[in-house]
């Protein structure tokens, strides 16, 4: 299968926030994502952003898409108006982005969280970060590697969110980002989830990437996988 992929370079270097021993310039990065959510307001209601860093150069984007679709090749389609098309599809529709040593998969309509068993398969030979939410909540940050889910935080936008599961150190810097925001700064906390993944992987999301027509999308059918 030849994957249809929207290819973009990594985010601007002045937005990179990871440094040895912690994070810096987080306000700038969080503000970038605030602007993105203000511009595309429906994303505050539901999305799933998954970033995969293959540790083996032989793992291709086609391999990752095959795993995301439950062990089957997904449908690929070029559509005139992808946002409108995805709203009518009734299943996960993805934009696929290429960064430096990482791939980003954005489900931008309903917040279909990637199932745990698919995440573990996706993480074999790779590191996987996912943040997701939908109309009924589900605000989750997750990290998987070596075929296992290593850390997960649910309901992260709430001050009294669930305690992280798994290795607490994995999400410690994300927790620090959340602690720096006001208890009701919900947009800020959603933005922090993207900022944290960008800091961890170098893979971010640019506003102009969503201003597309005649765009390539991937349509998943992994509900029975």
Secondary structure, 3 states (H helix, E strand, C coil): CCCCCEECCCCCHHHCCEECCEECCHHHHHHHHHHHHHHCHHHHCCEEEEEEEECCCCCCHHHHHHHHCCCCCCEEEEECCHHHHHHHHCCCEEEEEECCCCEEEEECCCCCCCCHHHHHHHCCCEEEEEEEEECCEEEEEEEEECCEEEEEEECCCCCCCCCCEECCCCCHHHHHHHHCCCCCCHHHHHHHHHHHHHHHHCCCCCHHHHCCCCEEEEECCCCCC
